[in-house]
Amino acid sequence: MSGATNELTLQQQVEILRQQLAQAQKLTSLGELVSTTTHEFNNILMTIINYAKLGMRHRDNATREKAFEKILAASNRAAKITNGVLGIARNRGTDREATDLAQLVEDTLVLLEREMNKYHIRVEKFFQTVPAALVNGNQIQQVLLNLLINARQAMSGGGRLTIKLAHNAEENVVELVVRDYGGGIPADKLPHIFDAFFTTKQGPDASGKGGTGLGLSMCRDIIESHQGRIRVESTVGKGTAFTLKLPVAPAKAPKPAPIAAPLAAFESDVEPAIQ
């Protein structure tokens, strides 16, 4: 047996390294997210503590009811954040299923709400009614986090960020657009932004995010593995838009109609681009 058969081929080694790189990027994103959500949890805990004290000090029903409502709302928000972080941390493999992208966007924005507010980013959503997409929700959420954080970084002085959802019936895809109104990407750099280790940033910003040149490369790999497409349009001074095109989930086959029972059975038994 030749030595070559005992060793991994170069292509296999590259694939192993690519997977390790993707996992490292995922862990980096998770670490950044934990840093952000830790501050948010502290705010939530202070809300719960303060309203619990208010309820204990005041015996009247109106004040206590208000305190309980605030505590419940804060607890529900904490649960959403926890579920979001755990969802990203959990390794769900590569299984794909019919996924509500509008809900996925909402869940992702919950994780970044504090950061968007801190940097004075106004998020506007334009959601059409769209069919479910056939995706791995965990992986698409990683892509969304990367694009949203990039958009926030492109507007260092604050600004407007839009997210659009639409159904392209002709191509049978759901289109998800993330658009910022920042400085834009120069035309000579635009063709390279999906290349591994290419970055237009000098390094991580004050929040510790960005600058590795791995994020957009990972995004492209994830979208293409879904048989989808990712497109970018950008104009210097006007901003950048990323468009994801993801396949529509096949419709479930309707259940067969029940066979009519004989009449006698009912007698004894009756049972619901940038401009």
MARKE-112153 format. One record per residue (C-alpha): x, y, z. Coordinates in steps of 0.2 Angstrom, whole numbers, padded with zeros to 4 digits, always signed. Layout:
<sites>
XYZ/...
</sites>
This chain:
<sites>
+0000+0000+0000/+0007+0017-0005/+0010+0030+0008/-0002+0042-0002/-0017+0030+0003/-0012+0032+0021/-0012+0051+0021/-0026+0063+0019/-0027+0070+0002/-0023+0089+0000/-0041+0092-0004/-0047+0083+0012/-0035+0093+0023/-0041+0109+0015/-0059+0104+0019/-0055+0099+0037/-0046+0116+0039/-0061+0125+0031/-0073+0117+0044/-0062+0121+0058/-0061+0139+0052/-0080+0140+0051/-0081+0133+0069/-0068+0146+0075/-0078+0160+0067/-0094+0153+0075/-0086+0153+0092/-0079+0171+0089/-0097+0177+0085/-0104+0168+0100/-0091+0176+0111/-0095+0194+0104/-0113+0190+0107/-0111+0184+0125/-0102+0201+0129/-0116+0211+0122/-0130+0201+0130/-0121+0200+0147/-0124+0219+0149/-0142+0217+0143/-0145+0204+0156/-0139+0215+0170/-0151+0228+0164/-0165+0215+0165/-0160+0209+0182/-0160+0227+0188/-0178+0230+0181/-0184+0214+0190/-0176+0218+0207/-0182+0236+0207/-0200+0231+0203/-0200+0217+0215/-0194+0230+0229/-0208+0241+0223/-0221+0227+0225/-0215+0223+0242/-0216+0241+0248/-0233+0245+0242/-0248+0234+0247/-0261+0241+0236/-0267+0229+0221/-0264+0242+0207/-0245+0245+0211/-0242+0226+0214/-0251+0222+0198/-0240+0234+0188/-0224+0227+0197/-0229+0209+0192/-0232+0215+0174/-0215+0223+0173/-0207+0208+0181/-0215+0196+0169/-0211+0207+0153/-0193+0207+0159/-0192+0189+0162/-0199+0185+0145/-0186+0196+0137/-0173+0187+0146/-0180+0170+0141/-0179+0176+0122/-0161+0181+0124/-0156+0165+0132/-0165+0154+0119/-0156+0164+0105/-0139+0162+0113/-0142+0144+0116/-0148+0141+0099/-0132+0148+0091/-0121+0139+0103/-0130+0122+0100/-0123+0112+0086/-0138+0107+0076/-0128+0099+0062/-0133+0102+0044/-0152+0098+0044/-0163+0110+0035/-0182+0112+0038/-0196+0124+0033/-0191+0140+0043/-0201+0157+0045/-0187+0169+0041/-0197+0184+0048/-0197+0176+0065/-0179+0172+0063/-0175+0190+0059/-0185+0195+0075/-0176+0183+0086/-0159+0189+0079/-0163+0207+0082/-0168+0204+0100/-0150+0198+0103/-0143+0214+0095/-0156+0227+0101/-0145+0234+0115/-0130+0236+0103/-0141+0245+0089/-0147+0257+0102/-0130+0260+0109/-0123+0265+0092/-0139+0275+0087/-0144+0263+0073/-0163+0264+0068/-0169+0247+0062/-0183+0248+0049/-0192+0232+0044/-0201+0229+0027/-0208+0212+0028/-0220+0205+0014/-0229+0189+0017/-0217+0175+0012/-0217+0156+0012/-0206+0146+0023/-0188+0144+0017/-0179+0127+0017/-0164+0131+0028/-0154+0127+0043/-0160+0141+0055/-0144+0141+0066/-0133+0144+0051/-0144+0157+0043/-0144+0166+0060/-0125+0166+0060/-0126+0175+0043/-0139+0187+0049/-0128+0192+0064/-0113+0195+0053/-0122+0206+0041/-0131+0216+0054/-0115+0219+0064/-0106+0224+0048/-0120+0236+0044/-0119+0243+0061/-0100+0246+0060/-0103+0254+0043/-0112+0268+0052/-0100+0273+0065/-0110+0289+0069/-0127+0280+0069/-0140+0279+0055/-0153+0269+0047/-0153+0250+0043/-0167+0242+0033/-0171+0224+0032/-0183+0218+0019/-0191+0201+0015/-0200+0197-0001/-0205+0182-0011/-0198+0180-0029/-0210+0168-0036/-0202+0167-0053/-0186+0160-0045/-0195+0151-0031/-0184+0159-0018/-0186+0170-0002/-0176+0186-0004/-0169+0194+0012/-0160+0211+0010/-0149+0219+0024/-0145+0237+0019/-0135+0250+0028/-0133+0269+0023/-0115+0270+0028/-0099+0275+0018/-0101+0261+0005/-0087+0250-0002/-0075+0256-0016/-0078+0248-0033/-0060+0241-0033/-0063+0231-0017/-0081+0225-0020/-0076+0210-0030/-0065+0203-0016/-0076+0205-0001/-0081+0187-0001/-0063+0181-0002/-0056+0173+0014/-0045+0185+0025/-0049+0200+0014/-0056+0215+0024/-0059+0233+0022/-0057+0236+0041/-0042+0240+0050/-0046+0228+0064/-0059+0225+0077/-0068+0241+0082/-0071+0248+0100/-0084+0234+0103/-0071+0221+0099/-0080+0215+0083/-0074+0213+0065/-0058+0214+0056/-0053+0196+0053/-0059+0194+0035/-0068+0178+0039/-0086+0184+0041/-0092+0187+0023/-0082+0172+0017/-0092+0161+0030/-0108+0169+0024/-0105+0165+0006/-0101+0147+0010/-0116+0144+0021/-0128+0152+0008/-0121+0142-0006/-0122+0126+0004/-0141+0130+0004/-0141+0131-0015/-0144+0149-0012/-0136+0165-0018/-0128+0180-0009/-0127+0197-0019/-0119+0213-0014/-0122+0231-0021/-0113+0246-0015/-0110+0264-0019/-0098+0275-0010/-0106+0288+0001/-0123+0279-0001/-0121+0262+0008/-0122+0244+0005/-0135+0231+0002/-0133+0212+0004/-0147+0201-0004/-0149+0183+0001/-0159+0172-0010/-0164+0156-0001/-0175+0141-0008/-0193+0140-0004/-0198+0125+0007/-0208+0112-0003/-0227+0112+0001/-0232+0098+0012/-0243+0085+0004/-0261+0087+0009/-0268+0073+0020/-0279+0061+0011/-0298+0064+0014/-0305+0052+0026/-0315+0038+0018/-0334+0040+0021/-0340+0028+0034/-0356+0018+0032/-0372+0026+0038/-0374+0014+0052/-0357+0020+0060/-0364+0037+0064/-0379+0029+0073/-0367+0024+0088/-0352+0035+0087/-0349+0054+0081/-0333+0062+0086/-0304+0102+0068/-0150+0238-0029/-0144+0254-0021/-0151+0272-0026/
</sites>
